[in-house]
C-alpha cells in the first residue's frame, strides 16, 4: 500500500495520506472526467505448437539471474540451443516505420517492453527471413524459429543479447 500511495503522491494524485486498510488507492482515479480503472490485459492463449516445434515461455528463459561476467546459463536453457521453438510475447522494434519491421526484440509483456528495463534473459532477438516484413500491432505474437542460446557481445565485450530466433515466422495473436 505504501508504494501505491507514494506513486499517487509522486504522480500528483491523492493527498499524500496513506489509504485506509482495504481501500484501493487506484479506485480514486476512476470517476467523472478521470481515466477509468482498467483491468490488466491477459495474454491470449498461444495456438498449439506446429509439428516439430517445442513450445517454450519466458518463465523458462528468465528463471535465473544472469551475470554477464560469469556468463553462466542453466543446462535446461542451454539444451534449447538449436531447437525449433515457439515463443509468445510482445514486439519491441527500433525502426522508423512500424509497417516495415524486419528484426525486433520479443519480450514477455508490455510492462517490461514499454515501462521497464528488461533483463538480458527477458528479451529475444528475432530475425525474419530476408525480404520478410511484419507490421507492428499492439498485440501478442507467437514466433517460431530456430533458437540460439548464448551471449552475443559487441567489440567492447558488452552483452547485447542472450537469445536469438532466426528465420522466424511471425503470427499475431488476436
N, C-alpha and C positions, 0 to 999 in steps of 0.2 A: 504494500500500500504506500510506503514511503516513496518508492521510486515513481509510482504513478502520480503522487501529489507533487513531487519535485518536477516531473515532466510538465505537469499542468502549470506550475508556477513559472518555470523557465519559458514555456510557450506563451505566457501571457494569459493563461486561462486560470480560473479559480482564484481564490483569495489567499492562498498560501497556507491555509489551515489544513491539517490532516483530516481526511474524511472520517466520518463516524464508522465504527465497526460494522462491517457488512454492506456499507454503501459503496456503490460503483462510481469512482470519480469520473469515468468516461461518460456516464449517463448524462451528466450535466451538459455535455456538448450537444446532445440531441434536443431539439426544440425548435420553435418558430424562428426562421432565419438562420439557423445553425446547421452545421454538417450533421446529417443523421448518423447514428452509430451503425456501422456496417459489420456484419459477420465476416470473419476471415474466409477467403475463398479456398475451398478444399480442392486439392489437385484431382483432376479426373482420373478414373481408372485407366491404366495402360492396357492396350489390347494384349492378347496372348502372344508370346514371342513367336516369331516366324521360325519355321523349321531350321534347325541348326544354330539358332541364336540363343544365347543364355541371357535371361533377364537379370539385371543387377540393379542396385539402387545406391543412392548417395550415403545411406546409413552404413553400407559396407565400405565404400570408398573413403569415408571420412571418420571411421570409428577409431582412429588413432591420432595421437599428436605427432605431427611430422616436424622434425628438426632438420633444416637444410644442412647443418654442419655434420650431423651424424648420418643423415641420408639413409635411415632405416625404414623400410616398408614391410609390413607383416606378410608372412608367407601366403595367407589366404588371398591377399590382394595381388601379390606377385604372381600367383597362379592364374590370374585373369589375363596376363600379358599374352598377346597374340590371339586371343579368343574373339569370335564374333559375338557381340553383345548387343543388348537393347537397354537403353537408359532413359528415364523420364526426367525432365527438368524444364527450366525456362532459359530463354536465349538472352545473352548479353553480347551485343555486337559493337564494333568500333569502326563503322564506316558511315559515310555521309548519307548514303541512300538506303533507307530501310527496305526498298523493293529489290535490292540487288546485293543481298548478303551471301557471301561465299564461305567465309570462315567466321567462326564465332566461339564463344565460351558457353557451355551449358552449366547451369547452376541449379541447386536443389529447389529454390523458391525465389519469389520476387523480393522478399525481405533481405536476403543475402545479396541478391543481384543488384538491387536498386538503392537499398538503405544501409547496407553494411559493407564490410570488407571480408570477402571470402578467404578462408584459409586455403593454402595451396592444394589440399586434398578435397576441397569443396568446389572445384572448377575443372571442367574437362574441355580441352581444346578440340573443336570439331572442324574437320576439313571435309568438304564435299568433293565429288569428282570434278575434274577440270571442266569448266563451262557451265556447271550447275549453279543456279541461283535460287535463293529462298527469300520469300518476303517475310519480314518481321511482323508478327502479330503478338498481342499481349495475352498469350495462352501458354499452356504447357505443350511440350513437344515430346515425341518419342524418337530417339536417334538410334539407328542401327549401324554398326560398323565394327571394324577391327580395332580392338583396344590395345594401346601400347601403354605400359606402366614403367615409370622411371623418370628421374629428374632430367629436364632439359634446361641447360644453363646457358647464359649469354657469355660473351667474351671475358667478362669480369667475374664469372663464377656465380652470378645471381640466378637462383632457380626461377625459371619462367613458368613452368607447369610440370605437373607430375603425370597427368593422364592426357592421352590423345586418342581421338576416334577418327580414323581415316576412311576415305571412300564412303563417307557416311550418307545414309538415306535419312531424310528428314520428314517427319509426319507431324502435323498439327493435331493436337487433341482438342476436340470440341466439348 
